[in-house]
Amino acid sequence: MSITFAPLFPIYVLATAFTLTSLLVIYSAISSQRGWGLRATAFSLLLLSLTNPIWTDEEREPVKNIVSVLVDKSQSQLLQNRENQTDSTLSKLEDQLEKFDNIEVKVREFKNEKTGSPSSDLFSLLNDEISDIPSNRLAGTIVITDGQVHDIPQDIQTLGLKSPLHALVTGNENEFDIRIEIKQAPRFAIVDETQELTYQIYVDGKPISEVEREFEVEMKLNGEFVSTEFANADQSASAFIDIPRRGKNLVELSVKPIEGEVSTTNNIAFADIEGIRQNLKVLLVSGAPHSGERAWRNLLKSDTSIDLVHFTILRPPDRNDGTPIDELSLIAFPTRELFIEKIDEFDLIIFDRYQRLGVLSILYYDNIARYVEEGGALLVAAGPEFAGIQSIATTPLAPVLPAFPTGNVEQVGFYPRISETGQRHPVSRDLQGGNVEPPAWGRWFRSIEVSDVRGNNVLNGPNGNPLLLLNREGEGRVAMLLSDHGWLWSRGFEGGGPHVSLYRRIAHWLMKEPLLEEEALFAETNGNEIQITRQTMEENTPTVTIVSPSGKQEILEMVPSQTGRFELNREFAENGLYQISDGDFTALAHVGALNAPEFKASVSTTDLLLPTVEETKGIVARVMKNGAVALPQIVPVRQLPNRTSERMYLRTSNETVLKGITQIPLLSGLLGLAAILFVLSSTWYREGR
């Protein structure tokens, strides 16, 4: 209850009235006038009524103090018996807090659900939690965790926490664990070059003297065993490995588990190394200058990963037209150097409208055929010359070519069409504009007729004749484009066409780009989801078998997404390396972050949280005592005493919430008027005697 004032006039009016009244009362008192005391009382009541005194009665209700309980449900809490310990601890804690009428409990669980790098971010959650609670009402925060927290602040004061923070730690005091961490690994590596990885083995929870000091480390690459290394605990060690292919390469280092350790998940460490090739070397030999030559050159020059060597035969050596020697080519064609000494350095050889003109000897053609069979790549961009008597099909190169010319050249306008086989082949499958009739691109006007076709015909020319042939020969690959009019698309004739996509895909398929393989199995991860893709030239694909990190097998059907492509998306709860196989191909996918904080240290500990908790006058205590869950005593207090290790103090307060207000004016209305009239009447009565 209280009395407040709400003046009816400005303060300067009241001050003037008070001054005049005071002078009048003082004068009456000095002159000893009859009834001056009653007159002073009447004037005082009149002045007091002008200040409008109000009697206020507030109805308030006490509010409960809040205790925030944060429960760690991260994956490390699933180890051994920690989950049961956590549930039992929470139940007993709630029972103890229910005994206090002035305490309200708020329970919130937190998990390491980050897809990028799972970790136990306790203090991020704590910051969010206390931001919604008035600081005077927060009696304390109690955390149930295994002690492995990854976002401990350097200064707890940054959270603005004014109440105790207590930690109840699950797990056993005598736990130990062996773990391996990759300290340094290249993110990118050049294919076929040796790379160094630095790793270290840690022993948590026990002195090294109580376990063996030297450990056997097994190294795998993309699921295949590579070697066995030996390393000492708590000492940095190195491993060396050759990256065999472009794209993703998964390096796995594992140390054999020891009986009794907390977790075997962190006995394996992974490094994801992206294999890149040094600049690809391409040899482009043009038989004569023509419009299509520039299309090939521009495409290859625009790719920064390609080193292009380009020669155009302007004048064959058997041509005798009297041209002065000093006006001939500025550089001789280094045939021996290119086709004998350095041929194996090239990733791709392109013959663009090339014909047998005596520049290359028969031996060189034979060497090119050997180059293909041993893993090289050859592209023949054929023009009319391929159908003539000087065609390269009449050389020792013929055994590796996917077709033989009939000698007929079709000179008619036609739309290149994706063949039935091409609808499934990744080189031509989804070329823009090719899935309508007629195709939404311009026409070509010349094609070379062939016979004895081998390999895959992915594009058709006039009358359904082959236009683009792709074939594997030995360890190498050969492509044959049976027209020299692809440049019409680059010039925008009749709307142009996807010449860049087509030419680039042909070149990359020849150079064994994994994404362009006809038969392939891929697996990519997005968070906890694995995206499985199967490319095939068959109409159906077999089921895939997925082996989880724990060894559990699951057989799943794949769903067609487009012609020649099947997909499957599936979420998995278990973190680690998954093996996906369809019988012919195997792919690997890792769910969860590689070497995430949550999967590193697994031994429960009180050491990490102790310094921070002590700053708030809280305690850190293990919940397991003599094989059972036992909690420290909870004591609510007004003023926090010195910290002890046996009691969890909670800071309580007398906070209330306003429910209602009753206000009564004291000198206004009939009551105030009656009091003033009574005093004035008494004054007149006294003066009248």
C-alpha positions in Angstrom: 0.0 0.0 0.0 1.1 3.6 -0.7 -0.1 7.2 -1.1 0.6 9.0 -4.3 -0.2 12.6 -5.5 -1.8 13.8 -8.7 -1.9 17.6 -8.4 -4.9 19.4 -9.9 -2.9 22.5 -10.7 0.6 23.2 -12.0 3.3 23.2 -9.4 3.9 26.9 -9.6 0.2 27.6 -8.7 0.5 25.3 -5.7 3.7 26.9 -4.6 2.2 30.4 -4.8 -0.8 29.3 -2.8 1.4 27.6 -0.2 3.5 30.7 0.2 0.5 33.1 0.6 -1.2 30.6 3.0 2.0 30.3 5.1 2.4 34.0 5.4 -1.2 34.4 6.4 -0.9 31.7 9.1 2.3 33.1 10.4 0.8 36.5 10.6 -2.2 35.1 12.5 0.0 33.3 14.9 2.2 36.3 15.6 -0.8 38.6 16.2 -2.4 35.9 18.4 -5.6 36.0 16.6 -8.4 33.9 17.9 -8.7 30.4 16.2 -5.5 30.8 14.1 -4.7 27.1 14.6 -8.0 25.9 13.2 -7.6 28.4 10.3 -4.2 27.0 9.6 -5.6 23.4 9.6 -8.4 24.5 7.2 -5.9 26.1 4.8 -3.7 23.1 5.0 -6.5 20.7 4.1 -7.5 23.0 1.3 -4.0 23.0 -0.1 -3.7 19.2 0.4 -6.9 18.7 -1.5 -5.4 20.6 -4.5 -2.4 18.1 -4.5 -5.1 15.3 -4.9 -3.6 12.6 -2.6 -4.5 9.0 -3.6 -4.4 5.9 -1.5 -3.1 3.0 -3.7 -3.4 -0.7 -2.9 -1.4 -3.1 -5.2 -2.4 -6.8 -5.4 0.7 -8.8 -6.1 1.4 -12.5 -6.5 4.8 -14.2 -5.9 6.3 -15.7 -9.1 8.3 -18.9 -9.1 12.0 -19.0 -9.7 13.1 -20.8 -12.9 15.6 -23.7 -13.0 16.8 -24.5 -16.6 17.7 -28.1 -17.1 19.7 -28.8 -20.3 19.9 -32.5 -21.3 22.7 -33.7 -23.6 21.3 -36.1 -26.2 24.2 -36.0 -28.6 25.7 -39.2 -30.1 28.4 -39.5 -27.5 25.7 -39.9 -24.9 24.6 -43.1 -26.6 27.9 -44.8 -25.7 27.9 -47.6 -23.1 25.2 -47.0 -20.5 25.1 -43.2 -20.6 21.7 -42.9 -22.1 20.1 -44.8 -19.2 22.2 -42.7 -16.8 20.9 -39.5 -18.4 17.3 -40.6 -18.2 17.6 -41.7 -14.5 19.4 -38.5 -13.6 16.7 -36.3 -15.2 14.0 -38.2 -13.4 15.6 -37.9 -10.0 16.4 -34.3 -10.6 12.8 -33.4 -11.4 11.7 -35.3 -8.3 14.0 -33.2 -6.1 13.0 -29.9 -7.7 9.3 -30.6 -7.3 9.7 -30.4 -3.5 10.2 -26.7 -3.8 6.9 -24.8 -4.3 8.7 -21.6 -5.5 10.7 -23.3 -8.3 9.6 -23.9 -11.9 11.6 -26.4 -14.0 12.2 -26.0 -17.7 13.8 -29.0 -19.4 15.3 -28.8 -22.9 17.2 -31.4 -24.8 20.0 -30.7 -27.3 21.5 -32.8 -30.0 24.4 -32.5 -32.4 22.2 -32.2 -35.5 24.6 -30.0 -37.5 25.1 -31.6 -40.9 28.4 -29.8 -41.5 30.3 -30.8 -38.4 28.4 -32.4 -35.5 29.4 -31.1 -32.1 27.9 -30.6 -28.6 27.3 -26.9 -28.6 26.0 -26.5 -25.0 26.7 -22.9 -24.5 25.0 -21.8 -27.7 21.8 -23.4 -26.5 22.3 -22.0 -23.0 22.6 -18.5 -24.5 19.3 -19.0 -26.3 17.6 -20.4 -23.2 18.5 -17.6 -20.7 17.7 -14.9 -23.2 14.0 -15.7 -22.7 14.2 -15.8 -18.9 14.4 -12.6 -16.7 17.8 -12.7 -15.0 16.2 -12.1 -11.5 14.0 -15.2 -12.0 16.7 -17.6 -13.2 17.7 -19.5 -10.0 20.3 -21.7 -11.8 21.1 -23.9 -14.7 21.8 -27.7 -14.5 23.4 -29.5 -17.4 23.3 -33.3 -17.7 26.1 -34.2 -20.1 29.2 -36.5 -20.5 31.4 -33.4 -20.2 32.5 -33.4 -23.9 31.3 -29.9 -24.8 32.8 -28.1 -27.8 31.8 -24.4 -27.5 33.0 -23.5 -24.0 33.5 -19.7 -23.9 36.7 -18.2 -22.6 34.8 -15.8 -20.4 31.4 -17.0 -19.0 30.5 -13.3 -18.3 29.9 -12.8 -22.0 26.6 -14.8 -21.5 25.4 -12.5 -18.8 24.8 -15.5 -16.4 24.1 -14.2 -12.9 23.1 -17.6 -11.3 25.0 -20.8 -10.7 25.7 -23.3 -13.5 25.9 -26.9 -12.4 27.1 -29.9 -14.4 26.0 -33.5 -13.7 28.4 -35.8 -15.7 27.4 -39.2 -16.9 29.8 -42.0 -17.7 32.3 -43.8 -15.5 35.4 -42.3 -13.9 37.7 -45.1 -15.2 36.9 -44.9 -18.9 39.6 -45.0 -21.5 39.6 -44.7 -25.3 42.0 -44.9 -28.3 41.4 -42.5 -31.1 43.2 -41.4 -34.3 43.1 -38.0 -35.9 44.4 -36.8 -39.2 46.2 -33.6 -38.4 47.1 -32.5 -42.0 46.0 -33.8 -45.4 45.9 -32.1 -48.8 42.4 -30.9 -50.0 43.5 -31.3 -53.6 46.1 -33.6 -55.1 47.5 -34.2 -58.6 46.6 -37.6 -59.9 49.4 -40.2 -59.8 51.6 -38.1 -57.4 52.5 -39.2 -53.9 50.8 -37.3 -51.1 51.7 -37.1 -47.4 49.2 -37.3 -44.6 50.1 -36.4 -41.0 48.1 -38.2 -38.2 48.3 -38.9 -34.5 47.1 -41.6 -32.1 45.7 -40.5 -28.7 45.1 -42.4 -25.6 42.3 -40.8 -23.5 41.5 -41.6 -19.9 44.6 -43.8 -19.1 48.3 -43.2 -19.0 50.1 -44.6 -22.0 52.0 -46.9 -19.7 48.9 -48.9 -19.0 48.3 -49.7 -22.7 50.6 -50.6 -25.6 52.5 -47.7 -26.9 52.9 -48.8 -30.5 49.8 -49.2 -32.6 49.2 -50.9 -36.0 47.5 -48.5 -38.5 45.7 -49.8 -41.6 45.4 -47.5 -44.5 42.7 -47.8 -47.2 42.0 -45.8 -50.3 38.4 -45.8 -51.7 37.7 -48.9 -49.7 40.8 -50.8 -51.0 43.6 -51.9 -48.7 46.8 -50.0 -49.3 49.3 -50.6 -46.5 49.9 -51.2 -42.8 51.7 -48.5 -40.8 53.1 -48.4 -37.3 52.8 -45.4 -35.0 53.4 -44.5 -31.4 50.7 -42.9 -29.2 50.8 -39.2 -28.7 53.4 -38.7 -31.5 52.8 -37.3 -34.9 53.3 -39.8 -37.8 53.2 -39.6 -41.6 51.6 -41.8 -44.2 52.2 -41.6 -48.0 49.7 -42.5 -50.7 49.3 -42.1 -54.5 46.0 -40.6 -55.7 44.8 -42.8 -58.6 41.9 -40.9 -60.1 40.2 -37.6 -60.7 37.4 -36.6 -58.4 36.7 -37.7 -54.8 39.2 -40.0 -53.2 38.5 -41.2 -49.6 41.5 -42.1 -47.5 40.8 -44.2 -44.4 43.2 -44.6 -41.5 42.2 -47.1 -38.8 43.7 -48.4 -35.6 42.7 -51.8 -34.1 40.3 -51.4 -31.2 41.3 -52.4 -27.7 39.0 -54.4 -25.4 37.2 -52.1 -23.0 37.5 -48.8 -24.8 34.5 -46.5 -24.8 34.0 -46.2 -28.6 35.4 -47.7 -31.8 33.9 -44.9 -34.0 37.0 -42.7 -33.5 39.4 -45.5 -34.2 38.9 -44.5 -37.9 39.8 -41.2 -39.4 39.0 -40.1 -43.0 40.5 -37.6 -45.4 38.6 -36.5 -48.5 41.1 -35.7 -51.3 40.0 -34.3 -54.6 42.1 -35.7 -57.3 42.9 -33.3 -60.1 45.0 -33.9 -63.2 47.7 -31.6 -64.4 46.8 -29.8 -67.6 45.6 -32.3 -70.1 47.7 -32.4 -73.2 45.8 -32.5 -76.5 47.3 -32.9 -80.0 45.1 -31.5 -82.7 46.2 -32.2 -86.3 44.1 -30.5 -89.0 44.6 -31.9 -92.5 43.6 -28.6 -94.2 42.3 -25.2 -93.2 38.5 -25.2 -93.0 35.6 -23.6 -91.1 35.2 -26.4 -88.6 38.9 -26.2 -87.6 38.3 -23.0 -85.5 35.4 -24.6 -83.6 37.7 -27.4 -82.3 40.5 -25.0 -81.6 38.3 -22.4 -79.7 36.7 -25.2 -77.6 40.0 -26.6 -76.6 41.7 -23.3 -76.0 38.8 -22.1 -73.8 39.4 -24.9 -71.3 42.2 -23.7 -69.0 42.9 -27.3 -67.9 44.0 -28.2 -71.5 47.4 -27.7 -73.1 46.8 -27.6 -76.8 49.3 -28.5 -79.5 47.8 -27.7 -82.9 49.2 -28.2 -86.4 47.5 -27.5 -89.7 49.0 -29.1 -92.8 49.1 -26.3 -95.3 51.3 -27.9 -97.9 52.1 -31.6 -98.1 55.7 -32.5 -98.8 54.9 -34.1 -102.2 53.4 -31.0 -103.5 55.7 -29.3 -106.1 54.3 -25.9 -107.2 57.4 -23.9 -107.3 56.9 -22.0 -104.1 60.2 -20.5 -102.9 61.7 -22.2 -99.9 61.7 -18.9 -97.9 57.9 -18.6 -98.3 57.1 -22.1 -97.0 55.9 -22.9 -93.4 57.8 -21.2 -90.6 58.0 -24.5 -88.7 58.5 -28.1 -89.8 56.0 -30.6 -88.6 58.0 -32.5 -85.8 56.5 -35.9 -86.7 59.1 -38.1 -85.0 59.0 -36.1 -81.8 55.2 -36.1 -81.6 54.3 -39.6 -82.7 57.4 -41.6 -81.5 59.2 -39.8 -78.6 56.3 -38.0 -76.8 53.2 -39.6 -78.0 52.5 -41.2 -74.6 52.5 -37.7 -73.0 49.3 -36.8 -74.8 45.9 -37.5 -73.3 44.1 -37.1 -76.6 45.0 -37.0 -80.3 42.5 -35.5 -82.7 42.7 -35.9 -86.5 40.5 -33.2 -88.0 39.8 -33.9 -91.7 43.2 -35.5 -91.9 44.2 -37.6 -94.9 47.3 -39.6 -95.8 49.5 -37.1 -97.6 53.0 -38.5 -96.8 53.5 -36.4 -93.7 53.2 -39.4 -91.4 55.0 -42.6 -92.3 53.3 -46.0 -91.9 55.3 -46.6 -88.7 53.7 -43.5 -87.1 50.1 -44.8 -87.7 51.1 -48.1 -86.2 52.5 -46.3 -83.2 49.2 -44.4 -82.8 47.3 -47.7 -82.8 49.5 -49.0 -80.1 49.0 -45.8 -78.1 45.2 -46.3 -78.2 45.3 -49.9 -77.2 47.5 -49.1 -74.2 45.1 -46.5 -72.9 45.3 -43.4 -75.2 42.4 -41.6 -76.7 41.8 -40.8 -80.4 39.2 -38.7 -82.0 38.6 -38.7 -85.8 36.6 -35.7 -87.0 35.9 -36.9 -90.5 35.4 -34.9 -93.7 35.2 -35.9 -97.3 38.9 -37.0 -97.1 37.9 -39.9 -94.9 35.9 -41.4 -97.8 38.7 -41.0 -100.4 41.6 -43.2 -101.4 43.9 -41.4 -99.0 41.8 -42.0 -96.0 43.5 -42.9 -92.7 41.2 -45.9 -92.7 43.7 -47.5 -95.2 46.6 -47.3 -92.8 47.6 -49.5 -89.8 45.3 -47.3 -87.8 42.3 -49.1 -89.3 42.1 -51.9 -86.6 41.3 -49.4 -83.8 38.8 -47.4 -85.8 35.1 -48.1 -85.0 34.0 -48.1 -88.7 35.2 -48.2 -92.3 34.2 -45.7 -95.0 32.1 -47.0 -97.9 33.4 -44.1 -100.1 30.0 -42.5 -100.3 29.5 -38.9 -99.0 26.0 -37.8 -98.3 25.4 -34.2 -99.4 21.9 -33.5 -98.1 20.4 -31.4 -95.3 19.6 -33.4 -92.2 19.0 -33.0 -88.5 21.5 -34.9 -86.2 19.2 -37.1 -84.1 20.0 -38.8 -80.8 19.8 -42.6 -81.5 18.1 -45.1 -79.3 21.5 -46.0 -77.8 22.3 -42.3 -77.5 19.2 -41.8 -75.3 21.0 -43.8 -72.7 24.6 -42.7 -73.3 25.8 -39.8 -71.0 27.6 -38.1 -73.9 24.3 -37.5 -75.8 21.5 -38.4 -73.4 20.3 -34.9 -72.4 21.7 -32.7 -75.2 19.5 -29.6 -75.1 16.9 -29.6 -77.9 17.5 -33.3 -78.9 14.4 -34.8 -77.2 11.8 -33.3 -79.6 11.0 -34.0 -83.2 12.4 -32.5 -85.3 15.3 -31.6 -82.9 15.4 -28.0 -81.8 18.7 -27.2 -83.5 20.0 -26.4 -87.0 20.7 -28.8 -89.8 24.0 -30.2 -91.1 24.6 -30.8 -94.8 27.3 -33.4 -95.1 28.0 -36.8 -93.6 30.3 -39.8 -94.4 28.7 -43.2 -94.9 30.4 -46.1 -93.1 30.2 -49.8 -92.7 31.5 -52.5 -90.2 30.3 -50.3 -87.3 31.6 -51.2 -83.8 30.9 -49.6 -80.4 28.0 -47.3 -79.6 26.3 -45.1 -82.2 24.9 -42.2 -80.2 23.9 -39.8 -83.0 22.2 -40.6 -86.3 22.7 -38.8 -89.6 20.6 -38.9 -92.8 18.5 -42.1 -93.3 19.5 -43.3 -89.8 23.1 -43.7 -90.7 25.7 -43.5 -87.9 27.0 -40.0 -87.2 28.8 -40.2 -83.9 30.5 -43.5 -82.9 32.1 -44.2 -79.5 34.2 -47.3 -78.9 36.6 -48.8 -76.5 39.7 -50.4 -78.0 42.0 -52.3 -75.7 42.7 -49.9 -72.7 42.0 -46.8 -74.8 39.0 -45.1 -76.5 38.2 -44.0 -80.0 35.5 -41.5 -81.1 34.5 -40.8 -84.7 32.4 -37.9 -85.8 31.3 -38.6 -89.4 30.6 -35.0 -90.5 32.6 -31.8 -90.7 29.5 -29.5 -90.4 29.4 -29.2 -86.6 30.7 -25.7 -87.0 27.3 -24.6 -88.4 25.9 -24.9 -84.8 28.7 -22.6 -83.5 27.8 -20.0 -86.2 24.1 -20.0 -85.2 22.8 -21.4 -88.5 19.1 -22.1 -88.2 19.3 -21.3 -84.5 22.6 -23.2 -84.0 22.9 -26.1 -81.6 24.7 -27.4 -78.5 28.1 -27.8 -80.2 30.0 -26.8 -77.0 28.3 -29.4 -74.9 28.7 -32.1 -77.6 32.3 -31.5 -78.4 33.3 -31.1 -74.7 31.5 -34.3 -73.7 33.2 -36.2 -76.6 36.6 -35.0 -75.5 36.0 -35.7 -71.8 34.5 -39.2 -72.4 37.7 -40.0 -74.4 39.8 -38.8 -71.5 37.8 -41.0 -69.1 35.8 -38.4 -67.2 34.0 -40.5 -64.5 30.7 -38.7 -64.8 30.5 -39.7 -68.5 31.0 -43.4 -68.0 28.3 -45.5 -69.6 28.3 -47.9 -66.7 29.0 -46.3 -63.4 27.8 -46.1 -59.8 28.0 -42.9 -57.8 27.2 -42.1 -54.2 27.1 -38.5 -52.7 26.1 -37.4 -49.3 24.0 -34.4 -48.3 23.8 -34.2 -44.5 22.5 -37.6 -43.4 21.2 -38.4 -46.9 23.0 -40.6 -49.4 22.2 -39.9 -53.1 22.9 -43.0 -55.2 23.1 -42.8 -59.0 23.5 -45.7 -61.4 24.3 -45.0 -65.1 23.7 -47.9 -67.4 23.1 -48.7 -71.0 20.7 -51.5 -69.9 16.9 -51.0 -69.5 16.9 -52.2 -65.9 19.4 -52.0 -63.1 20.0 -54.5 -60.4 19.3 -53.8 -56.7 22.0 -52.2 -54.6 23.3 -53.5 -51.3 24.2 -50.9 -48.7 26.5 -51.9 -45.9 26.5 -49.6 -42.9 29.5 -48.7 -40.7 28.4 -51.3 -38.2 28.1 -54.0 -40.8 24.4 -54.1 -41.2 23.2 -54.9 -44.8 20.2 -53.5 -46.6 19.0 -54.3 -50.2 17.2 -51.5 -52.0 15.6 -50.9 -55.4 16.6 -48.0 -57.5 14.1 -45.7 -59.3 14.6 -44.6 -62.9 15.0 -40.8 -63.1 15.6 -40.6 -66.9 16.6 -43.0 -69.7 19.8 -44.7 -68.7 19.9 -43.2 -65.2 18.6 -44.6 -61.9 18.6 -42.9 -58.6 17.9 -43.6 -54.9 17.9 -41.0 -52.0 17.9 -42.4 -48.5 18.6 -40.9 -45.0 20.7 -42.9 -42.6 21.0 -42.3 -38.8 24.4 -44.0 -38.3 27.4 -41.9 -39.0 30.4 -43.4 -40.8 31.5 -45.0 -44.1 28.8 -46.8 -46.1 29.6 -49.2 -48.9 27.2 -49.4 -51.9 27.4 -52.2 -54.4 25.3 -53.6 -57.2 27.4 -56.6 -57.9 29.5 -55.0 -60.7 30.4 -51.6 -59.2 31.1 -50.3 -55.7 30.8 -46.8 -54.3 31.6 -45.3 -50.9 29.8 -42.5 -49.1 30.5 -41.1 -45.6 27.5 -39.9 -43.6 28.3 -37.1 -41.1 31.3 -34.8 -41.1 34.7 -36.3 -41.6 36.5 -36.3 -38.2 33.7 -34.1 -36.6 34.3 -33.0 -33.0 31.5 -35.2 -31.7 33.3 -38.3 -32.9 36.7 -37.5 -31.6 37.1 -37.5 -27.8 34.5 -39.8 -26.2 35.7 -40.3 -22.7 33.4 -38.6 -20.1 35.2 -35.9 -18.2 34.7 -33.3 -15.5 37.8 -31.3 -16.4 36.5 -29.4 -19.4 33.6 -27.7 -17.7 35.1 -27.3 -14.2 36.8 -23.9 -14.6 33.7 -22.3 -16.2 31.3 -23.8 -13.7 33.4 -22.6 -10.8 33.2 -19.0 -12.0 29.4 -19.1 -11.4 29.8 -20.8 -7.9 28.4 -24.0 -9.4 29.7 -27.6 -9.1 30.6 -30.5 -11.5 29.7 -33.9 -10.2 29.6 -37.4 -11.5 26.1 -39.0 -11.2 27.4 -42.6 -10.9 28.4 -43.6 -7.4 28.8 -47.2 -6.3 27.0 -48.4 -9.4 23.9 -46.2 -8.9 22.8 -42.7 -9.8 23.2 -40.3 -6.9 22.7 -36.5 -7.1 24.1 -33.8 -4.9 21.8 -32.0 -2.4 19.8 -29.1 -3.9 19.7 -26.0 -1.6 17.7 -22.8 -2.6 19.3 -19.7 -1.0 18.8 -15.9 -1.1 22.5 -15.2 -1.1 25.0 -17.6 -2.6 27.5 -18.9 -0.1 31.0 -20.1 -0.8 31.0 -23.0 -3.3 31.1 -26.6 -2.0 31.4 -29.9 -3.9 28.4 -31.5 -2.2 25.6 -29.1 -2.7 23.9 -27.5 -5.7 22.9 -24.0 -4.6 20.1 -22.2 -6.4 19.7 -18.4 -6.1 16.1 -17.6 -5.3 14.4 -14.1 -5.1 11.1 -12.4 -3.9 10.0 -11.5 -7.4 6.2 -10.8 -7.7 3.9 -10.0 -10.5 1.2 -7.3 -10.3 -2.3 -8.7 -10.5 -4.4 -5.5 -9.8 -4.5 -1.9 -8.3 -7.1 -0.2 -6.1 -6.9 3.6 -5.9 -9.0 5.9 -3.6 -8.7 9.7 -3.7 -8.5 10.9 -0.1 -9.6 14.6 -0.3 -11.8 14.7 -3.4 -15.5 14.0 -3.6 -17.9 14.2 -0.7 -15.5 12.9 1.9 -12.9 15.5 1.2 -15.4 18.3 1.0 -17.0 17.3 4.3 -13.6 17.3 6.1 -12.8 20.8 4.7 -16.3 22.2 5.6 -16.0 20.7 9.1 -12.7 22.5 9.8 -14.0 25.8 8.3 -17.1 25.5 10.4 -15.0 24.9 13.5 -13.0 28.0 12.6 -16.0 30.2 12.3 -17.5 28.8 15.5 -14.3 29.5 17.4 -14.0 33.0 16.1 -17.7 33.7 16.8 -17.3 33.2 20.6 
